[in-house]
């Protein structure tokens, strides 16, 4: 019985000493935290999506208060979040345009030729490493859904045509899909973009092979450039690049494109 009592007394004494030491250490090593950091953290989305370029919401909150990150850096929080952060920091209002992801590939199962049956690890990254993708087009979507798995907002799903579908009501343009895609097929653009956009990323200059690999691949004919009345399109690496400050969404380039590569972005929303 005495042994049990002694054991209890010793345990209590040790716990008391440890408690005192922990209290002392807390005071000795205490670091003052700017109260603005917690205020900023409270208005963030809490998604920890990494769209801000930081490790998470805590890291972003600290960085934005220090001035190492922009007030509009939380893409998941959007305009309301940026406005709240600006108010906390005592800055003028911040105008934030919602962003979304756009898949620059239209190589569906029906129009893009496969190299063969891929039976390796079922990820785009693995298929890229093993055989440079599953499509004959070196720039085509592999279709094994790495982007879908990476999206923290459930804004991506795989369509029956073998391509990922973006739900623009859920997408916040965090860029996770862009980072996950080994072919770099996703573009992050403003949701209010008006004008044509190319659904192809093929930079190949082998025109006959383009036709064989994908019937919807950009043929580099330049008709879109020639037909544009505003002269707002130029070919960069063989692909149409649109100057949205000049584009009027007239649709002339879309109608001229025999490969159905160009589409008015606003029609996709």
Backbone torsions as a table, in degrees:
resi	resn	phi	psi	omega
1	UNK	NA	-43.3	179.3
2	UNK	-60.3	-36.2	-179.9
3	UNK	-61.4	-41.6	-179.9
4	UNK	-64.8	-43.6	-179.5
5	UNK	-63.4	-45.1	179.3
6	UNK	-60.8	-40.2	-179.7
7	UNK	-62.4	-42.8	179.5
8	UNK	-63.9	-43.6	-179.6
9	UNK	-62.3	-44.4	179.0
10	UNK	-63.0	-41.9	-179.7
11	UNK	-63.2	-42.7	178.8
12	UNK	-63.8	-42.0	-179.6
13	UNK	-63.0	-43.5	179.4
14	UNK	-64.0	-42.5	179.5
15	UNK	-62.3	-40.1	179.5
16	UNK	-64.2	-46.0	179.4
17	UNK	-61.6	-44.3	180.0
18	UNK	-63.4	-39.1	178.2
19	UNK	-62.3	-42.8	178.2
20	UNK	-63.6	-43.2	-179.6
21	UNK	-64.0	-41.4	179.0
22	UNK	-63.1	-39.6	177.2
23	UNK	-63.1	-40.9	178.4
24	UNK	-65.7	-44.6	-180.0
25	UNK	-61.5	-37.9	-180.0
26	UNK	-62.2	-40.1	179.3
27	UNK	-71.8	-40.8	-177.2
28	UNK	-65.8	-44.1	-174.5
29	UNK	-99.4	13.5	-179.0
30	UNK	-64.2	134.6	177.5
31	UNK	-119.0	122.8	179.3
32	UNK	-66.2	132.6	179.1
33	UNK	-110.6	130.7	178.8
34	UNK	-60.6	123.3	-178.8
35	UNK	-59.1	-20.9	178.4
36	UNK	-65.4	-29.5	-179.0
37	UNK	-61.1	-45.9	179.7
38	UNK	-67.0	-36.9	178.8
39	UNK	-63.4	-42.6	177.8
40	UNK	-65.0	-42.7	-179.1
41	UNK	-59.8	-35.8	-177.2
42	UNK	-68.8	-26.0	-177.9
43	UNK	-94.8	-5.9	179.1
44	UNK	-73.3	162.8	-176.4
45	UNK	-68.0	-28.2	-178.2
46	UNK	79.9	9.7	-177.4
47	UNK	-74.8	-22.4	-175.9
48	UNK	50.2	40.6	-174.4
49	UNK	-79.7	-19.9	-178.2
50	UNK	82.3	4.4	-179.6
51	UNK	-63.7	-21.0	179.1
52	UNK	-80.5	-9.5	-177.8
53	UNK	92.1	-0.2	179.7
54	UNK	-101.7	171.1	-179.8
55	UNK	-68.5	-24.1	-179.8
56	UNK	177.7	-174.7	-176.9
57	UNK	-64.7	-36.9	179.3
58	UNK	-62.4	-44.8	-179.6
59	UNK	-64.4	-40.0	-179.9
60	UNK	-66.2	-42.2	-179.6
61	UNK	-58.6	-44.7	178.8
62	UNK	-65.0	-40.7	-177.4
63	UNK	-68.6	-39.0	-176.6
64	UNK	-70.9	-33.0	177.6
65	UNK	-71.0	-35.2	177.8
66	UNK	-73.9	-16.8	-177.9
67	UNK	94.1	10.5	-179.7
68	UNK	-91.2	-1.7	178.2
69	UNK	-143.1	151.3	-178.1
70	UNK	-78.5	150.7	-179.7
71	UNK	-62.9	-25.8	-179.7
72	UNK	-96.2	21.7	-175.3
73	UNK	-74.3	-19.9	-179.2
74	UNK	-84.1	95.0	-176.9
75	UNK	-68.0	-30.5	-179.6
76	UNK	-70.9	-32.9	-179.5
77	UNK	-77.1	-28.0	177.5
78	UNK	71.5	-156.3	-173.6
79	UNK	-65.1	-41.0	-178.5
80	UNK	-61.8	-41.8	179.5
81	UNK	-65.2	-44.6	-179.6
82	UNK	-62.1	-39.8	178.9
83	UNK	-64.1	-42.4	179.6
84	UNK	-64.3	-41.2	179.5
85	UNK	-65.1	-41.4	179.1
86	UNK	-61.0	-39.6	178.7
87	UNK	-65.9	-40.8	179.2
88	UNK	-63.3	-38.9	-178.1
89	UNK	-84.2	-4.4	179.7
90	UNK	72.8	30.7	179.9
91	UNK	-107.0	166.1	177.4
92	UNK	-66.5	159.9	-179.5
93	UNK	-56.8	145.8	-178.7
94	UNK	-109.2	126.7	177.6
95	UNK	-88.1	121.9	-178.0
96	UNK	-122.6	127.5	176.0
97	UNK	-98.1	125.6	178.7
98	UNK	-57.5	140.7	179.9
99	UNK	-118.8	154.8	179.0
100	UNK	-141.8	165.3	178.2
101	UNK	-93.3	142.0	177.8
102	UNK	-127.6	128.4	179.8
103	UNK	-85.1	112.8	-179.0
104	UNK	-89.2	60.1	176.3
105	UNK	-159.0	136.9	179.0
106	UNK	-125.7	23.7	-176.9
107	UNK	-83.0	78.0	-179.7
108	UNK	-71.9	173.4	178.5
109	UNK	-59.2	-32.5	-175.7
110	UNK	-75.0	-29.8	-173.5
111	UNK	-112.7	-17.1	-178.9
112	UNK	-105.2	128.1	-177.0
113	UNK	-80.6	136.0	176.0
114	UNK	-84.5	152.8	175.7
115	UNK	-73.1	-32.1	-176.6
116	UNK	164.0	-166.4	179.1
117	UNK	-86.5	118.6	177.4
118	UNK	-95.0	121.5	-177.0
119	UNK	-119.6	17.0	179.1
120	UNK	-82.0	-161.9	177.7
121	UNK	-57.1	129.6	-172.3
122	UNK	-83.6	64.3	172.5
123	UNK	-136.1	152.0	179.0
124	UNK	-63.3	-38.8	-178.6
125	UNK	-61.6	-43.4	-179.7
126	UNK	-66.6	-44.5	179.9
127	UNK	-63.4	-34.4	177.7
128	UNK	-66.3	-42.4	-179.3
129	UNK	-68.3	-39.3	-175.2
130	UNK	-77.1	-46.0	-172.6
131	UNK	-141.4	24.8	178.7
132	UNK	56.2	40.1	178.6
133	UNK	94.3	169.0	-176.8
134	UNK	-95.0	-14.1	-177.2
135	UNK	-96.1	152.4	174.3
136	UNK	-64.3	-33.9	173.8
137	UNK	-70.8	120.0	-177.4
138	UNK	-66.7	-12.0	-177.4
139	UNK	-110.1	4.8	-174.2
140	UNK	-81.1	153.6	178.2
141	UNK	-62.0	129.7	-178.6
142	UNK	-74.0	-35.8	172.1
143	UNK	82.6	21.6	179.5
144	UNK	-103.2	15.1	165.9
145	UNK	69.4	28.1	173.7
146	UNK	-59.8	-37.5	-179.0
147	UNK	-66.3	-39.4	179.9
148	UNK	-62.7	-44.2	-179.3
149	UNK	-67.8	-29.6	-176.7
150	UNK	-80.9	-21.4	-175.4
151	UNK	-71.0	117.4	-179.1
152	UNK	-81.7	-2.8	-175.5
153	UNK	-113.8	5.4	-180.0
154	UNK	63.3	29.8	-176.3
155	UNK	-92.0	-0.7	-178.9
156	UNK	-124.8	143.4	175.5
157	UNK	-148.4	157.0	179.2
158	UNK	-88.4	129.1	178.6
159	UNK	-85.4	165.3	179.4
160	UNK	-65.4	-19.0	179.9
161	UNK	-84.1	1.8	176.8
162	UNK	90.8	4.0	179.8
163	UNK	-115.1	148.6	176.7
164	UNK	-70.3	143.9	179.1
165	UNK	-110.5	131.1	178.8
166	UNK	-94.3	126.1	174.1
167	UNK	-91.5	103.2	-174.0
168	UNK	-71.0	-10.0	175.4
169	UNK	-80.7	-20.6	-178.7
170	UNK	-107.8	-27.2	-175.6
171	UNK	-67.2	135.6	178.3
172	UNK	-116.4	3.3	179.0
173	UNK	71.0	34.2	-177.8
174	UNK	-69.4	-23.3	176.9
175	UNK	89.2	4.4	179.2
176	UNK	-62.1	-40.0	179.5
177	UNK	-65.8	-38.5	179.6
178	UNK	-60.6	-41.3	-179.8
179	UNK	-73.7	-32.2	-177.0
180	UNK	-77.4	-25.5	-175.9
181	UNK	-78.2	114.2	-179.9
182	UNK	-67.4	-18.0	178.2
183	UNK	-91.4	-5.8	-179.6
184	UNK	55.2	50.9	-175.6
185	UNK	-92.2	-11.6	-178.5
186	UNK	-92.4	136.7	173.2
187	UNK	-113.1	140.9	175.5
188	UNK	-101.1	115.4	-175.4
189	UNK	-130.7	165.6	177.8
190	UNK	-68.1	136.6	-179.8
191	UNK	-61.6	-30.3	-177.8
192	UNK	-89.4	15.1	178.3
193	UNK	-58.2	131.3	177.6
194	UNK	-121.0	124.6	178.9
195	UNK	138.4	-178.3	-176.7
196	UNK	-82.6	155.1	179.3
197	UNK	-147.4	147.7	-174.3
198	UNK	-91.9	128.1	177.1
199	UNK	-96.0	50.5	179.8
200	UNK	-156.9	143.8	179.0
201	UNK	-122.8	8.1	-177.5
202	UNK	-69.8	119.8	177.9
203	UNK	-102.0	10.8	179.5
204	UNK	-66.0	142.7	176.5
205	UNK	-106.4	10.2	177.6
206	UNK	-89.6	87.5	-172.6
207	UNK	-59.6	-46.7	179.0
208	UNK	-58.9	-38.7	-178.9
209	UNK	-70.7	-33.4	177.4
210	UNK	-58.6	-45.4	180.0
211	UNK	-61.9	-38.7	-178.8
212	UNK	-71.2	-39.2	-175.5
213	UNK	-74.8	-38.3	-177.2
214	UNK	-154.2	121.3	-177.4
215	UNK	-70.7	-13.7	177.3
216	UNK	-106.7	11.0	-179.8
217	UNK	-73.8	146.0	179.2
218	UNK	-64.4	123.6	-174.0
219	UNK	-88.6	-0.1	178.7
220	UNK	61.1	34.0	-177.4
221	UNK	-78.0	-25.0	179.3
222	UNK	79.2	9.7	-179.8
223	UNK	-63.1	-34.4	-179.5
224	UNK	-62.8	-38.3	179.1
225	UNK	-66.9	-43.6	-177.0
226	UNK	-69.3	-34.3	-175.0
227	UNK	-85.9	-14.2	-176.5
228	UNK	-70.2	116.2	-178.3
229	UNK	-72.2	-19.3	-178.6
230	UNK	-95.9	-3.3	-178.2
231	UNK	51.6	47.1	-177.9
232	UNK	-108.3	12.5	179.6
233	UNK	-120.9	136.2	172.6
234	UNK	-135.7	153.7	177.9
235	UNK	-90.3	122.1	177.3
236	UNK	-120.0	117.3	-173.6
237	UNK	56.6	32.3	177.3
238	UNK	85.1	-1.5	-177.2
239	UNK	-114.7	143.0	-179.9
240	UNK	-67.4	128.7	175.9
241	UNK	-117.5	126.9	-172.3
242	UNK	-103.3	135.1	173.6
243	UNK	-91.3	102.2	-173.9
244	UNK	-72.6	-9.6	175.0
245	UNK	-76.4	-16.5	-179.7
246	UNK	-110.7	-26.8	-174.7
247	UNK	-63.8	134.7	-179.2
248	UNK	-111.7	7.6	-179.5
249	UNK	60.7	34.1	-178.9
250	UNK	-69.2	-25.9	176.9
251	UNK	85.7	4.2	-179.1
252	UNK	-62.1	-40.9	-179.8
253	UNK	-68.0	-37.0	179.1
254	UNK	-63.7	-44.3	179.7
255	UNK	-68.1	-31.0	-177.1
256	UNK	-79.0	-23.5	-175.1
257	UNK	-74.1	108.1	-178.3
258	UNK	-72.1	-18.6	-178.3
259	UNK	-94.1	1.4	179.7
260	UNK	57.2	33.9	179.9
261	UNK	-78.5	-40.4	-176.6
262	UNK	-88.1	142.2	177.6
263	UNK	-147.0	149.9	175.3
264	UNK	-76.3	121.4	-174.2
265	UNK	-58.0	-39.1	-178.5
266	UNK	-62.1	-21.5	178.5
267	UNK	-76.4	-13.6	-179.6
268	UNK	-88.3	-18.2	-175.6
269	UNK	-78.2	NA	NA
